[in-house]
Amino acid sequence: MWNRRKEEEQPPAPKPVAAQPPAAQPARPQPAKEGIPMSTVPSRPTESFDAPRTGNAVLGKSVIVKGQILSREDLTIDGEVEGTIEMQEHRLTVGPNGKVRASVKAREVIVLGTLHGNVETGDRIDIRKEAKLVGDIRTARIVIEDGAYFKGNVDIVRAEVPKPAATAATTSASAPRPQTPATSPAVSPASAGPAMAAGVGEIKR
Amino acid sequence: METRSSSGLDQFCSLLVERPGLTLLDLAGASQSTVAFITNLGHRIYSDDLLLQMDRCFGDGDFYENQSDSQKVAQFLDTALDYPAQHFDGALVWDTLEFLSGPLLETVVRRLNHMLRPGSYLLALFHAEERAETIPTYSYRILDRKAITLAPRGRRRPAQFFNNRSLEKLFSDFESVKFFLTRDHLREVIVRR
């Protein structure tokens, strides 16, 4: 009896059930009207596809890697890495918590944390305030912010530049007082401090 | 930050324009302007912060007493001044030697002599105010050939004061010593290896 009654009572029930999905839908995105909305597909897939689109891989704080890293996309390291890192066409960022003990070859390197090892960049290296870098650098351009600690050799590799720029470089080198564009942020004594602190100065080749 | 002209630096830079591709040691700590100046002239620069290294090795306790601790001295020399013989074509030592006590100072100067190639220059600065208990310390940055920017780093008690004679004695293993006494009681010393 009980069962029958329940079964009998069920037919009218669909109304509230049918009414439920629309009520739940406002939290979801648009596809509500399509009829599939009942499926509770987790939103993870869309999130995981987002990361590659930005082209930036991240090694988080609690990640420790020992070995060789070859990357074909920009990489941010906020954990610990020991070994070698090669990503010649891409940018490596050593985050504020990052501790890297490796030789690095990258297009561009930004250091906010700690990096022990030789660095070779095709474009530039940026050593930010409170960063620590111990190792030799071969790069086309370098930026060192005030407050950064750097111990090592800086070897500026001449990039293949158009002739006018090259001649400009040679004249500045042979001039007795090279007030070069590279030192331009420090030209004005009054502005030297803040400009340096902001890491504006840059070597241009 | 203040800016001042430097005859010593001017003299030092005469070496830099003579030949390209030199390797220079800067012990004031890396700065954008110095790195840019040196590398724009086509040279290599090796940067380190000697004062910071001193603080790391001797800063825990009495700074000058620690400088006679053989273990700490060995650690300091290994971390801060372990370079091959005749590796550098010039050294910018700035005022760091003022904060080294007697025996260590002599050892460091011997090391510098060892690291420099014959004919190279060393630029050092010494305060000439003998009565001062503490002297200002700076991070020195090259602005151009004749000017430096001084970024203050507080005050410190120097290990000792130097006059021309004591400086000549200190650098007796070098070929020549040249002094420039500035208006602000600073003795700029150019030493030729």
Chai-1 contact restraints between the chains, C-beta under 6 A:
chainA,res_idxA,chainB,res_idxB,connection_type,confidence,min_distance_angstrom,max_distance_angstrom,comment,restraint_id
A,I144,B,A30,contact,1.0,0.0,6.0,A-B,restraint_1
A,I144,B,Q32,contact,1.0,0.0,6.0,A-B,restraint_2
A,F150,B,A30,contact,1.0,0.0,6.0,A-B,restraint_3
A,F150,B,S47,contact,1.0,0.0,6.0,A-B,restraint_4
A,K151,B,D48,contact,1.0,0.0,6.0,A-B,restraint_5
A,N153,B,Y46,contact,1.0,0.0,6.0,A-B,restraint_6
A,V154,B,V35,contact,1.0,0.0,6.0,A-B,restraint_7
A,V154,B,I45,contact,1.0,0.0,6.0,A-B,restraint_8
A,D155,B,R44,contact,1.0,0.0,6.0,A-B,restraint_9
A,I156,B,T39,contact,1.0,0.0,6.0,A-B,restraint_10
A,A173,B,L41,contact,1.0,0.0,6.0,A-B,restraint_11
A,A173,B,G42,contact,1.0,0.0,6.0,A-B,restraint_12
A,R177,B,D144,contact,1.0,0.0,6.0,A-B,restraint_13
A,R177,B,R145,contact,1.0,0.0,6.0,A-B,restraint_14
A,P178,B,N40,contact,1.0,0.0,6.0,A-B,restraint_15
A,Q179,B,D144,contact,1.0,0.0,6.0,A-B,restraint_16
A,T180,B,N40,contact,1.0,0.0,6.0,A-B,restraint_17
A,A182,B,A36,contact,1.0,0.0,6.0,A-B,restraint_18
A,A182,B,N40,contact,1.0,0.0,6.0,A-B,restraint_19
A,T183,B,S33,contact,1.0,0.0,6.0,A-B,restraint_20
A,T183,B,A36,contact,1.0,0.0,6.0,A-B,restraint_21
A,T183,B,F37,contact,1.0,0.0,6.0,A-B,restraint_22
A,A186,B,S33,contact,1.0,0.0,6.0,A-B,restraint_23
A,A186,B,L143,contact,1.0,0.0,6.0,A-B,restraint_24
A,P189,B,T3,contact,1.0,0.0,6.0,A-B,restraint_25
A,A192,B,M1,contact,1.0,0.0,6.0,A-B,restraint_26
A,A192,B,T149,contact,1.0,0.0,6.0,A-B,restraint_27
A,G193,B,M1,contact,1.0,0.0,6.0,A-B,restraint_28
A,M196,B,Q32,contact,1.0,0.0,6.0,A-B,restraint_29
A,G201,B,Q32,contact,1.0,0.0,6.0,A-B,restraint_30
A,I203,B,A36,contact,1.0,0.0,6.0,A-B,restraint_31
